[in-house]
């Protein structure tokens, strides 16, 4: 896919959810430039982006997309895997405070030496 500025439309397919993103970029741009564009549009930091083209991972951020093979065989599609760890919040701070502040305090002042049990009830005698 080409436009009149000698740029190409690179299709980015996300492995996490199957989403697609079309990015208009020059093939003289670096992989780092492509990752920067992706991070602006999808909020995935470049350091967590793993980019694949034609079945192999592209790792050299400083080389041009053309030198890395983007566009070879007419393919302008890359696959993106995010290696960013997922953070799951188990409970909010408010909930944590309410759970930890719950306590049960039962105090029974019974003298066990003088207590006797009648039908399961404790009676002081």
Buried (B, 14 or more C-beta within 10 A) or exposed (E): EEEEEEBBEBBBBBEEEEEEBEBEBBBEBBBEBBBBBBBEEBEBEBEBBBBBBEEEEBEEBEBBBBEBBBBEEEEBBBBBBBEEEEEEEEEEEEEEEEEEEEEEEEEEEEEEEEEEEEEEEEEEE
